[in-house]
Amino acid sequence: MAFEAQFGRGQDFPPLKISTPAGDVYIEGKIDRVDLLDSSEGPKLKVIDYKSGSKAFDRKAAEAGLQLQLGIYLEAALAKGDAEPAGVFYYNIVNPQLRSGLDQFVAEEISEELWAKIREAYRMDGMFIKGAAVLDSIDSKRVRGVTSEIINYKLNKTNDNAAGSGVDAEEFEEFRAKFRLALEESCERLISGEIEIAPRKGSGACDYCDYKAICAFDKAFPENRHI
């Protein structure tokens, strides 16, 4: 449907409005990719964020407000109101490093097993609704007993039980509700002027901070380790 889709005032997608007791917050940004799926249950949306590293989707971190990106993108895309959610995904575009027993080989001699490993390295990681309507739209060539090359999903050979990161529609809505609550709490702290030096453990907030060299927060101190 769109690449580098901007959401905000005057854009194709409206800004994401978050209402808090302290006031309204409008979030604007850009989504790497938005797919509109023409499913048997009507139009559905999935959002994809391209990563040059090995970023993995963590549902618990998203529900706790520590991994906001994909959830914000989905809510922003859905705010237009013309589709239902299908899923959220990271797609790692870094060249995969694979081990092989061959010292030298040419492209024509690469085994099917090696190509399978390459395709597996580019499988999208995320969370999605595992109903047939969504799966048929994302991977129409999926085969029972074989893990999809597109997403982390495998349908058993003998029954309809599945392994992977798919959930039913009700559970996906529960995830959205928890994520939205965490986002609202973050926005409320922001608009209320909360600026204490207390980054959440595991959030990665310190990794790319321009001020970490002079910051008073030090993870080495016992009083900071529990945060």
Protein Blocks (a to p, Z undefined) as FASTA:
>chain_A
ZZhiacdehiabdcdddddfkbccddddddfbacddddfkbpadddddddfbfcdcdfkl
mmnopammlmmmmmmmmmnopaccfbdcdddfbdcddddfbfbdcfklpcfklmmmmmmm
mpccddddfbfklmmmmmmmbcehiacfkbgcdddfkbmcdcdjbdcfklmmmmmmmmmm
mmmmmmmmmmnopabdcddehklmmmmgcklmmccbdfkbmklmmZZ
